[in-house]
Amino acid sequence: MSGLLEAQHVSFSYSATPTLRDISLSLEPGQIVSLIGPNGSGKSTLIKLLLGYLRGDGRILWQGRPLSSWRRSELARNIAYLSQSPPADPFQRVVETLRFGRTPYWSAFGLESARDVRMVKETSALLNLDELMDRPLDQLSGGQRQLVFLGRCLVQEPRVMLLDEPNTFLDLKHQVELLQLLRRLAKERALAILLASHDLNLAGAFADKLVLLDHGQIAAAGPPADVLREDILSRVYGLPIDRIERDGAALVFPRLTT
């Protein structure tokens, strides 16, 4: 394997029962990889391991360097992380939240540079946040807050984004618009994106590669059409799954019985 990220034979346990077992994956510039799988399959845990928030067995290399050799500030200039429940002060204004994404670049005195100001303005325009910049977070809808948190990641100018359920609180229209934006950024900026998702069809439509987790192990990995198979998904999710082909894409849905 080669690329921005190489995870080799990674395992982790919270208790006597393994949470992740022998996970290997890679991530290339411009590539979108989606982690899919049932609740409890290990998606969030894997992302935290890749960031060093948890320590397990195996090797994790970022740009060919072991994770343990990176300083946290150095890692933050290269990797942005959006958790399922991002920490934030509800009274903090949107502009302040975006500025916080530039902290890895601040001087010892915490002074903003011209580039810091420019990145905040460009990100605000990109996500259509200009009219919200002076509002506190507690006056935003769930979907608006999620876009602000995504903006905080983009302001970091990362090479890699690790996103844990980024579609949370977004309606279908805004989910599609967000994934279209991520697809465009991946292409234009050679941005590598690893995201966890529960929506199999949206993940399959926008990701270059799917990694299906089942009880902490990789059940299948590869192009969406190779992973979104009835036999594999039925086994992992424990219910009959049907698949149809449309415009070259695989669409899957549960078989409803009466």
PATI-690389 format. One record per residue: chain; x, y, z of N, C-alpha, C in turn; residue number from 1; residue in one letter. Coordinates in steps of 0.1 Angstrom, whole numbers, plus 2048, in hexadecimal, padded with zeros to 3 digits. Example, Ala and Ser with C-alpha at 12.3 -4.5 7.8 and 13.67 -1.06 7.14 Angstrom:
2
   cadena   neast   nnorth   nup   caeast   canorth   caup   ceast   cnorth   cup   num   residuo
        A     884      7C7   84E      87B       7D3    84E     884      7DF   84E     1         A
        A     880      7EA   847      889       7F5    847     881      800   84F     2         S
***
This chain:
258
   cadena   neast   nnorth   nup   caeast   canorth   caup   ceast   cnorth   cup   num   residuo
        A     808      7F4   800      800       800    800     809      80D   800     1         M
        A     804      817   7FA      80A       824    7FA     800      82F   7FA     2         S
        A     803      83B   7FF      7FA       846    7FF     7FB      84F   80B     3         G
        A     7F2      858   80D      7F2       860    818     7F0      859   825     4         L
        A     7E8      84F   825      7E5       846    831     7E8      838   82D     5         L
        A     7EF      831   836      7F0       822    835     7ED      81D   843     6         E
        A     7E3      815   845      7E0       80E    851     7E2      7FF   84E     7         A
        A     7EA      7F9   857      7EE       7EB    854     7EB      7E3   860     8         Q
        A     7E2      7D9   85F      7DF       7CF    869     7DC      7D6   876     9         H
        A     7D3      7DF   876      7CF       7E7    882     7C4      7DF   88A    10         V
        A     7C6      7DE   897      7BD       7D8    8A0     7BB      7E0   8AC    11         S
        A     7B0      7DF   8B3      7AD       7E7    8BF     7A2      7E0   8C7    12         F
        A     7A4      7E1   8D5      799       7DC    8DE     797      7E6   8E9    13         S
        A     78A      7E8   8EC      786       7EF    8F8     786      7E6   904    14         Y
        A     784      7D9   901      782       7D0    90C     788      7C2   907    15         S
        A     784      7B7   90C      789       7AA    908     784      7A7   8FA    16         A
        A     779      7AD   8F6      774       7AB    8E8     77A      7B5   8DE    17         T
        A     781      7B0   8D4      787       7B9    8CA     77C      7C2   8C3    18         P
        A     780      7CF   8C2      777       7D9    8BB     77B      7D9   8AD    19         T
        A     788      7D9   8AA      78D       7D9    89C     797      7CE   89B    20         L
        A     797      7C6   890      7A0       7BB    88E     7A6      7BB   880    21         R
        A     7B3      7BD   880      7BB       7BB    873     7B6      7C4   868    22         D
        A     7B5      7D1   86A      7B0       7DA    860     7BC      7E0   859    23         I
        A     7BB      7DF   84B      7C5       7E6    843     7BE      7EE   838    24         S
        A     7C2      7FA   836      7BC       803    82C     7C6      80E   829    25         L
        A     7C4      814   81D      7CC       81F    819     7C4      82A   813    26         S
        A     7CA      836   812      7C2       842    80D     7CC      84A   805    27         L
        A     7C7      84D   7F9      7CF       854    7EF     7CA      863   7ED    28         E
        A     7D3      86C   7E8      7CE       879    7E5     7C3      879   7DB    29         P
        A     7B9      881   7DE      7AD       882    7D5     7A3      877   7D6    30         G
        A     7A5      86E   7DF      79D       862    7E0     793      864   7EC    31         Q
        A     786      85F   7E9      77C       85E    7F4     77A      850   7F7    32         I
        A     77C      84C   804      77A       83F    809     76F      840   814    33         V
        A     764      837   813      75A       838    81C     75A      82B   825    34         S
        A     759      82D   832      758       822    83B     749      81F   83D    35         L
        A     744      814   83B      736       810    83D     735      804   846    36         I
        A     729      802   84B      727       7F6    854     71D      7F9   85E    37         G
        A     718      7EF   865      70E       7F1    86F     713      7F9   87B    38         P
        A     70A      7FE   884      70E       804    890     717      7FA   898    39         N
        A     722      7FF   89E      72A       7F7    8A6     734      7EF   89E    40         G
        A     735      7F1   891      73F       7E9    889     74D      7EE   88A    41         S
        A     74F      7FA   88F      75C       7FF    891     761      80B   889    42         G
        A     757      812   882      75B       81D    879     761      829   881    43         K
        A     75A      82D   88B      75F       839    893     76C      835   89A    44         S
        A     76D      829   8A0      779       825    8A7     785      825   89D    45         T
        A     783      820   891      78E       820    887     793      82E   884    46         L
        A     789      837   882      78E       845    880     796      84B   88B    47         I
        A     791      848   897      799       84D    8A3     7A7      847   8A4    48         K
        A     7A8      83A   8A0      7B5       833    8A0     7BE      83A   896    49         L
        A     7B9      83D   88A      7C1       843    880     7C6      851   884    50         L
        A     7BF      857   88D      7C3       864    891     7CC      864   89E    51         L
        A     7CD      858   8A4      7D5       857    8B0     7CE      85A   8BC    52         G
        A     7C1      85C   8BC      7B9       85E    8C8     7B7      851   8D0    53         Y
        A     7B9      846   8C9      7B9       839    8D0     7C6      832   8CB    54         L
        A     7CB      829   8D3      7D7       821    8D0     7D4      813   8CF    55         R
        A     7D8      80D   8C4      7D5       7FF    8C2     7E2      7F8   8BD    56         G
        A     7E0      7EC   8B7      7EB       7E5    8B1     7EB      7E7   8A1    57         D
        A     7F7      7E4   89B      7F8       7E6    88D     800      7F3   88A    58         G
        A     801      7F6   87D      808       802    879     7FF      80C   872    59         R
        A     801      819   876      7F9       824    86F     804      82E   86A    60         I
        A     804      830   85D      80E       839    857     806      844   850    61         L
        A     80A      851   853      806       85C    84C     811      862   843    62         W
        A     80F      862   836      81A       867    82D     827      85F   830    63         Q
        A     825      852   832      831       84A    834     837      84A   842    64         G
        A     832      853   84B      838       854    858     82F      84E   863    65         R
        A     834      847   86D      82C       841    877     824      84C   87E    66         P
        A     817      849   881      80F       853    888     815      858   895    67         L
        A     81D      850   89C      823       854    8A9     82D      85F   8A7    68         S
        A     832      860   89B      83D       86A    898     838      878   895    69         S
        A     82B      87A   894      825       887    890     821      88E   89D    70         W
        A     825      89B   89E      820       8A4    8A8     811      8A7   8A5    71         R
        A     809      8A9   8B0      7FB       8AC    8AE     7F9      8B8   8A5    72         R
        A     800      8C3   8A7      7FE       8CF    89F     802      8CC   890    73         S
        A     80C      8C4   88E      810       8C0    881     805      8B8   87A    74         E
        A     800      8AF   881      7F5       8A6    87C     7E9      8AE   878    75         L
        A     7E6      8B9   881      7DA       8C1    87F     7DB      8C9   872    76         A
        A     7E7      8CC   86D      7E9       8D3    861     7E7      8CB   855    77         R
        A     7E7      8BE   857      7E5       8B4    84C     7D8      8AD   84C    78         N
        A     7D2      8AB   858      7C6       8A2    859     7BC      8AA   861    79         I
        A     7B0      8AB   85B      7A4       8B1    862     79B      8A6   866    80         A
        A     794      8A7   871      78C       89D    877     77E      8A3   87B    81         Y
        A     773      89D   876      766       8A1    87A     75F      895   881    82         L
        A     75D      897   88E      757       88C    896     748      88C   894    83         S
        A     742      882   89A      733       881    899     72D      88C   8A1    84         Q
        A     733      890   8AC      72E       89B    8B5     739      8A5   8B8    85         S
        A     73C      8AE   8AE      747       8B7    8B0     746      8C0   8BC    86         P
        A     750      8C1   8C4      750       8CA    8CF     74F      8D9   8CB    87         P
        A     747      8E1   8D1      746       8EF    8CE     73E      8F6   8D9    88         A
        A     742      903   8DA      73A       90C    8E3     72E      910   8DC    89         D
        A     722      90E   8E2      716       911    8DB     714      920   8D8    90         P
        A     71B      929   8E0      71A       937    8DF     725      93D   8D6    91         F
        A     72E      934   8D1      739       938    8C8     733      93C   8BA    92         Q
        A     737      947   8B4      732       94B    8A7     738      942   89C    93         R
        A     732      941   891      736       939    886     744      93D   882    94         V
        A     747      94B   881      754       94F    87C     75F      94B   886    95         V
        A     75C      94A   893      766       946    89D     768      937   89C    96         E
        A     75E      92F   899      75F       921    897     768      91E   88B    97         T
        A     766      925   880      76F       923    874     77D      927   877    98         L
        A     77F      932   87E      78C       937    882     794      92C   88A    99         R
        A     78C      925   892      793       91B    89B     79A      910   892   100         F
        A     795      90E   886      79B       904    87D     7AA      908   879   101         G
        A     7AD      915   87B      7BA       91A    877     7C4      919   883   102         R
        A     7C0      914   88F      7C9       914    89A     7D6      90D   898   103         T
        A     7D7      902   890      7E4       8FC    88D     7EE      905   887   104         P
        A     7EA      910   881      7F2       919    87A     7F5      926   881   105         Y
        A     7EF      928   88D      7F0       934    894     7FE      935   89A   106         W
        A     803      941   89C      810       944    8A3     80E      942   8B2   107         S
        A     819      943   8B9      818       941    8C8     80F      94B   8CE   108         A
        A     80D      957   8C7      804       961    8CD     7F6      960   8C8   109         F
        A     7F3      956   8C0      7E5       954    8BC     7E0      95E   8B2   110         G
        A     7E9      964   8AB      7E5       96F    8A1     7E2      969   894   111         L
        A     7D7      96E   88E      7D3       969    880     7DC      96F   876   112         E
        A     7DF      967   86C      7E7       96C    860     7DD      970   855   113         S
        A     7E2      976   84B      7D9       979    83F     7D4      96D   839   114         A
        A     7DC      962   839      7D7       955    834     7CC      94F   83C   115         R
        A     7CD      951   849      7C2       94C    852     7B5      953   84F   116         D
        A     7B5      960   84D      7A9       968    84A     7A4      963   83C   117         V
        A     7AD      962   833      7A8       95E    825     7A2      950   825   118         R
        A     7A7      947   82C      7A2       939    82C     794      939   832   119         M
        A     792      941   83D      785       941    843     77B      947   839   120         V
        A     77E      952   832      775       958    829     772      94F   81D   121         K
        A     77C      948   818      77A       93F    80D     771      933   811   122         E
        A     773      92E   81C      76C       922    821     75D      926   824   123         T
        A     75B      932   829      74E       937    82C     746      939   81E   124         S
        A     74D      93E   814      746       93F    807     744      932   801   125         A
        A     74D      929   802      74B       91B    7FC     73F      914   802   126         L
        A     73C      916   80F      732       90E    815     725      917   817   127         L
        A     725      923   811      71A       92C    812     716      930   820   128         N
        A     720      933   828      71F       936    836     720      945   839   129         L
        A     721      94D   82E      724       95C    830     719      962   839   130         D
        A     70D      95F   837      702       966    83E     701      961   84D   131         E
        A     708      956   850      707       950    85D     713      954   866   132         L
        A     71D      95B   861      72A       95C    867     729      962   875   133         M
        A     720      96B   878      71F       971    885     715      96B   88E   134         D
        A     70F      960   88A      705       959    892     70C      94F   89C   135         R
        A     707      94E   8A8      70C       943    8B1     707      936   8AC   136         P
        A     70F      92B   8B0      70B       91E    8AB     6FE      919   8B0   137         L
        A     6F9      91E   8BC      6ED       919    8C1     6E1      920   8BA   138         D
        A     6E3      929   8B0      6D8       92E    8A8     6D8      928   89A   139         Q
        A     6E0      91E   898      6E0       917    88B     6D8      90A   88C   140         L
        A     6D3      905   880      6CE       8F8    880     6D9      8ED   880   141         S
        A     6D5      8E1   883      6DF       8D6    883     6E7      8D5   876   142         G
        A     6E0      8D7   86B      6E7       8D6    85E     6F1      8E1   85C   143         G
        A     6ED      8ED   860      6F6       8F9    85F     702      8F7   868   144         Q
        A     700      8F2   874      70B       8F0    87D     715      8E6   877   145         R
        A     70F      8DB   871      718       8D1    86B     720      8D7   85F   146         Q
        A     71B      8E0   858      723       8E7    84D     72E      8F0   853   147         L
        A     72B      8F6   85E      735       8FE    865     740      8F6   86A   148         V
        A     73D      8EA   870      748       8E1    874     750      8DC   869   149         F
        A     749      8D9   85D      751       8D5    852     75A      8E0   84D   150         L
        A     755      8EC   84E      75D       8F8    84A     769      8F9   853   151         G
        A     767      8F6   860      773       8F7    869     77E      8ED   865   152         R
        A     779      8E2   85F      783       8D8    85A     78A      8DE   84D   153         C
        A     782      8E3   844      788       8E8    838     792      8F4   83A   154         L
        A     78F      8FC   844      797       908    847     7A5      903   84B   155         V
        A     7A7      8F7   84F      7B4       8F1    853     7BD      8EF   847   156         Q
        A     7B7      8EF   83B      7BF       8EC    82F     7C5      8DE   830   157         E
        A     7BD      8D4   833      7C3       8C7    835     7C6      8C0   828   158         P
        A     7CE      8B6   829      7D0       8AD    81D     7C7      8A1   81E   159         R
        A     7C2      89F   82B      7B9       894    82D     7AE      898   836   160         V
        A     7A2      893   834      796       896    83D     791      888   841   161         M
        A     78F      887   84F      789       87B    854     77B      880   85A   162         L
        A     771      87B   854      763       880    857     75B      874   85D   163         L
        A     756      876   869      74D       86C    86F     73F      870   86E   164         D
        A     737      86A   864      729       86D    862     727      87C   85F   165         E
        A     72E      881   854      72D       88F    852     71E      894   84D   166         P
        A     716      88A   849      708       88D    845     6FE      88F   850   167         N
        A     703      88E   85D      6FA       88F    868     6F3      89C   868   168         T
        A     6E6      89C   86A      6DD       8A8    86B     6DA      8AE   85D   169         F
        A     6E0      8A9   852      6DD       8AE    845     6D1      8A7   83E   170         L
        A     6C8      8AE   838      6BE       8A8    830     6C4      8A2   823   171         D
        A     6BC      89B   81C      6C1       894    810     6C8      89D   806   172         L
        A     6C2      8A9   803      6C7       8B2    7FA     6D5      8B7   7FE   173         K
        A     6D6      8BB   80B      6E3       8C0    810     6ED      8B5   812   174         H
        A     6E9      8A8   814      6F2       89D    814     6F9      89C   806   175         Q
        A     6F1      89C   7FC      6F6       89B    7EE     6FF      8A6   7EB   176         V
        A     6FB      8B2   7EF      703       8BE    7EC     711      8BD   7F3   177         E
        A     710      8B9   7FF      71D       8B7    807     726      8AD   800   178         L
        A     721      8A2   7FD      729       898    7F6     72E      89C   7E9   179         L
        A     726      8A4   7E1      72B       8A9    7D5     736      8B3   7D7   180         Q
        A     735      8BB   7E2      740       8C4    7E5     74D      8BC   7E9   181         L
        A     74B      8B2   7F1      757       8AA    7F5     75E      8A4   7E9   182         L
        A     755      89F   7E0      75A       899    7D3     762      8A3   7CB   183         R
        A     75D      8AF   7CA      764       8BA    7C3     771      8BE   7CA   184         R
        A     771      8BF   7D7      77D       8C3    7DE     788      8B8   7DD   185         L
        A     783      8AB   7DD      78D       8A0    7DC     794      8A1   7CF   186         A
        A     78D      8A5   7C4      793       8A5    7B7     79B      8B2   7B5   187         K
        A     796      8BE   7B9      79D       8CA    7B7     7A9      8CC   7C0   188         E
        A     7A8      8C7   7CC      7B3       8CA    7D6     7BB      8BD   7D9   189         R
        A     7B8      8B2   7D2      7BF       8A6    7D5     7BD      8A2   7E4   190         A
        A     7B1      8A5   7E9      7AE       8A3    7F7     7A9      895   7F9   191         L
        A     7AF      88E   802      7AB       880    805     7A1      880   810   192         A
        A     796      878   80F      78B       879    818     788      86B   81C   193         I
        A     787      868   829      783       85C    82F     776      85F   837   194         L
        A     76B      85A   834      75F       85D    83B     757      851   83F   195         L
        A     751      852   84B      748       847    84F     73A      84B   84B   196         A
        A     732      841   847      725       844    842     71C      838   845   197         S
        A     70F      83B   848      705       831    849     6FD      82F   83C   198         H
        A     6FE      839   833      6F6       839    827     6FD      831   81C   199         D
        A     6FA      825   81A      701       81D    810     701      822   802   200         L
        A     6F5      827   7FE      6F4       82C    7F0     6FB      839   7EE   201         N
        A     6FA      842   7F7      702       84F    7F6     711      84C   7F6   202         L
        A     715      843   7FF      723       840    800     728      83A   7F3   203         A
        A     720      831   7EE      723       82A    7E1     723      834   7D5   204         G
        A     71B      83E   7D6      71A       847    7CA     726      851   7CA   205         A
        A     72C      854   7D6      736       85F    7D6     744      85A   7DA   206         F
        A     745      84E   7DF      752       849    7E4     759      842   7D8   207         A
        A     766      842   7D8      76E       83A    7CF     76F      82C   7D3   208         D
        A     76F      82B   7E1      771       81D    7E7     769      81C   7F3   209         K
        A     763      811   7F6      75C       80E    802     763      804   80A   210         L
        A     763      806   817      769       7FC    821     75D      7F8   82A   211         V
        A     759      7EC   829      74D       7E7    831     753      7E0   83D   212         L
        A     74F      7E5   849      753       7DF    855     748      7D7   85B   213         L
        A     74C      7CC   861      742       7C3    868     749      7BD   875   214         D
        A     744      7C1   880      749       7BD    88D     759      7BF   88D   215         H
        A     75D      7CB   889      76B       7CF    88A     774      7C9   880   216         G
        A     76F      7C2   876      777       7BC    86B     772      7C2   85D   217         Q
        A     77B      7C1   854      777       7C5    846     770      7BA   83F   218         I
        A     763      7BC   83D      75B       7B2    836     75D      7B2   827   219         A
        A     75F      7BE   822      761       7C1    813     768      7CE   811   220         A
        A     770      7D0   807      776       7DD    804     778      7DE   7F5   221         A
        A     776      7E9   7EF      778       7EB    7E1     76F      7F5   7DB   222         G
        A     76E      7F5   7CE      764       7FE    7C7     756      7FB   7CC   223         P
        A     74D      806   7CC      740       804    7D1     738      7F8   7CC   224         P
        A     739      7F6   7BF      732       7EB    7B8     736      7DD   7BD   225         A
        A     743      7DC   7C2      748       7CF    7C7     744      7CD   7D5   226         D
        A     741      7D8   7DD      73E       7D6    7EB     72F      7D6   7ED   227         V
        A     727      7DE   7E6      719       7DE    7E7     712      7D2   7E1   228         L
        A     715      7C7   7E6      710       7BA    7E0     706      7B4   7EA   229         R
        A     6FB      7AE   7E4      6F0       7A9    7EC     6F5      79F   7F7   230         E
        A     6FE      796   7F2      702       78B    7FC     70A      791   807   231         D
        A     713      79A   804      71C       7A0    80F     714      7A8   818   232         I
        A     70B      7B1   813      704       7BA    81C     6F9      7B3   824   233         L
        A     6F3      7A9   81E      6E9       7A1    825     6F0      79A   831   234         S
        A     6FC      795   82F      703       78E    83A     707      798   845   235         R
        A     70C      7A4   841      711       7AD    84B     706      7B4   853   236         V
        A     6FB      7B8   84C      6F0       7C0    852     6E5      7B7   858   237         Y
        A     6E6      7AA   855      6DC       7A0    85A     6CE      7A1   855   238         G
        A     6CC      7A6   849      6BF       7A6    843     6C1      7A5   834   239         L
        A     6B6      7A1   82D      6B7       79F    81E     6B9      7AD   818   240         P
        A     6C3      7AE   80F      6C6       7BA    807     6C4      7B7   7F8   241         I
        A     6BD      7C0   7F2      6BC       7BF    7E3     6C5      7CA   7DD   242         D
        A     6C8      7C8   7D0      6D1       7D2    7C9     6CC      7D3   7BB   243         R
        A     6CC      7E0   7B6      6C9       7E3    7A8     6D4      7EB   7A2   244         I
        A     6D5      7EA   795      6DF       7F2    78E     6D8      7FD   787   245         E
        A     6DE      809   788      6D8       814    781     6E3      81E   77D   246         R
        A     6E4      820   770      6EE       829    76A     6FC      825   76F   247         D
        A     6FF      818   76F      70C       813    773     70F      813   782   248         G
        A     705      818   78A      707       818    799     6FF      80D   79F   249         A
        A     704      808   7AA      6FC       7FE    7B2     6F4      805   7BD   250         A
        A     6E7      802   7BE      6DF       807    7C8     6DA      7FB   7D0   251         L
        A     6DA      7FC   7DE      6D6       7F1    7E6     6CB      7F6   7F0   252         V
        A     6C2      7ED   7F4      6B8       7F0    7FD     6B3      7E4   804   253         F
        A     6AE      7E5   810      6A9       7D9    817     69C      7D3   810   254         P
        A     69C      7C6   810      690       7BF    80B     685      7BF   816   255         R
        A     67A      7C6   813      670       7C7    81D     666      7BB   81C   256         L
        A     663      7B5   828      65A       7AA    828     64E      7AE   830   257         T
        A     643      7A8   82D      636       7AB    834     631      79F   83B   258         T
***
